[in-house]
């Protein structure tokens, strides 16, 4: 029986996806108007290649960001905590397999190798089997402190 459910907050990511989709459509429309329809010849005649290139690269960059944001959006799964297991998406982890759980701040490495602490928290869940990568839940999308307290109650 599932005792606690924590769903990710996808609101900010969804707004970003919409903004980049609109920007990509606008840049694509600009390339279409300039290159295919041949409009704005008198205004952009001298700058037509530059404007077309900038609009194309803007659309291409927005498309890449959009694809990766959609993949990130789809990969965020709810976290379920029950008496027998921890479930993230469709992966069930029995409590006996949960090795280490840490609620820590992320350290950012700067351009010249200096480490700058940030205020973003991440929940790191390690399994007993060290061959698998740890599960990371970001504070941007999950209620990390609540999940951490619920896991501590179950593991102690």
C-alpha positions as CSV (number, residue, x, y, z in Angstrom):
1,X,0.0,0.0,0.0
2,X,1.4,3.4,-1.0
3,X,1.6,5.8,1.9
4,X,3.1,8.9,0.3
5,X,3.1,10.3,-3.2
6,X,5.3,13.1,-4.4
7,X,4.7,14.4,-7.9
8,X,7.2,16.6,-9.8
9,X,6.4,20.3,-10.4
10,X,6.5,20.6,-14.2
11,X,5.0,24.1,-14.5
12,X,8.2,26.1,-15.1
13,X,9.5,23.5,-17.6
14,X,6.1,23.5,-19.4
15,X,6.3,27.4,-19.7
16,X,9.8,27.1,-21.1
17,X,8.7,24.6,-23.7
18,X,5.9,26.9,-24.8
19,X,8.2,29.9,-25.0
20,X,10.8,28.0,-27.1
21,X,8.2,26.6,-29.4
22,X,6.8,30.1,-30.1
23,X,10.3,31.4,-30.7
24,X,11.1,28.6,-33.0
25,X,7.9,29.2,-35.0
26,X,8.6,32.9,-35.2
27,X,12.2,32.4,-36.5
28,X,11.0,29.7,-39.0
29,X,8.3,32.1,-40.2
30,X,10.9,34.8,-40.7
31,X,13.1,32.5,-42.7
32,X,10.1,31.4,-44.8
33,X,9.1,35.0,-45.5
34,X,12.6,36.1,-46.5
35,X,13.8,33.1,-48.5
36,X,10.7,31.4,-50.0
37,X,8.3,34.3,-50.5
38,X,10.9,36.9,-51.2
39,X,9.3,39.6,-49.1
40,X,11.1,42.5,-47.5
41,X,13.6,42.7,-50.4
42,X,13.9,46.4,-50.3
43,X,14.6,46.5,-46.6
44,X,16.7,43.3,-46.1
45,X,18.3,43.3,-49.5
46,X,21.8,43.9,-48.2
47,X,21.3,42.0,-44.9
48,X,19.2,39.1,-46.3
49,X,21.8,36.4,-45.9
50,X,22.7,37.5,-42.4
51,X,19.1,37.8,-41.2
52,X,18.2,34.5,-42.8
53,X,21.2,32.8,-41.2
54,X,20.4,34.3,-37.7
55,X,16.8,33.3,-38.0
56,X,17.7,29.8,-39.1
57,X,20.2,29.3,-36.2
58,X,17.7,30.7,-33.7
59,X,15.1,28.2,-34.9
60,X,17.6,25.3,-34.9
61,X,18.8,26.2,-31.4
62,X,15.3,26.5,-30.1
63,X,14.4,23.2,-31.7
64,X,17.3,21.5,-29.9
65,X,16.4,23.1,-26.5
66,X,12.8,22.2,-27.1
67,X,13.6,18.5,-27.8
68,X,15.7,18.2,-24.7
69,X,13.1,20.0,-22.5
70,X,10.4,17.6,-23.8
71,X,12.6,14.6,-23.0
72,X,13.3,16.0,-19.5
73,X,9.6,16.7,-19.1
74,X,8.8,13.1,-20.0
75,X,11.5,11.6,-17.7
76,X,10.1,13.2,-14.5
77,X,8.2,10.5,-12.7
78,X,6.3,10.6,-9.4
79,X,7.8,9.2,-6.3
80,X,5.8,6.7,-4.3
81,X,6.8,5.6,-0.8
82,X,5.2,2.5,0.8
83,X,6.0,0.2,3.7
84,X,7.9,-2.2,1.5
85,X,9.5,-0.2,-1.3
86,X,10.4,3.1,-2.8
87,X,9.0,3.6,-6.3
88,X,10.1,6.2,-8.8
89,X,8.2,5.8,-12.0
90,X,8.0,2.1,-12.7
91,X,11.2,1.3,-10.8
92,X,10.6,-0.4,-7.4
93,X,13.4,-0.3,-5.0
94,X,12.9,-2.4,-1.8
95,X,14.0,-0.7,1.4
96,X,16.7,-3.4,1.9
97,X,18.3,-2.3,-1.4
98,X,18.4,1.5,-0.5
99,X,22.0,2.1,0.6
100,X,22.6,5.8,1.2
101,X,20.3,8.8,1.0
102,X,21.7,12.3,1.0
103,X,20.1,15.7,0.9
104,X,22.9,18.0,-0.2
105,X,23.7,21.2,-2.0
106,X,25.2,21.1,-5.5
107,X,28.6,22.6,-5.9
108,X,29.3,24.3,-9.2
109,X,32.7,24.2,-10.8
110,X,33.6,27.6,-12.3
111,X,35.4,28.4,-15.5
112,X,38.9,28.3,-13.8
113,X,38.2,25.3,-11.6
114,X,37.0,27.2,-8.6
115,X,34.1,25.6,-6.7
116,X,31.2,27.8,-6.0
117,X,28.4,26.6,-3.7
118,X,24.9,27.1,-4.9
119,X,21.6,27.1,-3.1
120,X,20.1,24.3,-5.1
121,X,19.4,21.1,-3.2
122,X,19.4,17.6,-4.7
123,X,18.3,14.3,-3.2
124,X,20.8,11.5,-4.0
125,X,19.5,8.0,-3.5
126,X,22.2,5.2,-3.8
127,X,21.4,1.5,-4.0
128,X,23.4,-1.2,-2.2
129,X,24.6,-2.3,-5.6
130,X,27.2,0.3,-6.4
131,X,27.4,-0.6,-10.1
132,X,24.2,1.4,-10.8
133,X,24.2,5.2,-11.0
134,X,22.5,7.0,-8.1
135,X,19.1,8.5,-8.5
136,X,19.0,12.3,-8.3
137,X,16.0,14.4,-7.6
138,X,16.3,18.1,-8.0
139,X,14.7,20.7,-5.7
140,X,13.6,22.5,-8.9
141,X,11.0,19.8,-9.7
142,X,10.5,17.7,-6.5
143,X,9.8,18.5,-2.8
144,X,13.2,17.2,-1.8
145,X,13.0,17.9,1.9
146,X,9.6,16.1,2.2
147,X,10.8,13.1,0.3
148,X,14.0,13.0,2.4
149,X,12.1,13.0,5.7
150,X,9.7,10.3,4.4
151,X,12.6,8.1,3.4
152,X,14.4,8.7,6.7
153,X,11.2,7.6,8.6
154,X,11.1,4.4,6.6
155,X,14.8,3.5,6.8
156,X,15.2,4.0,10.6
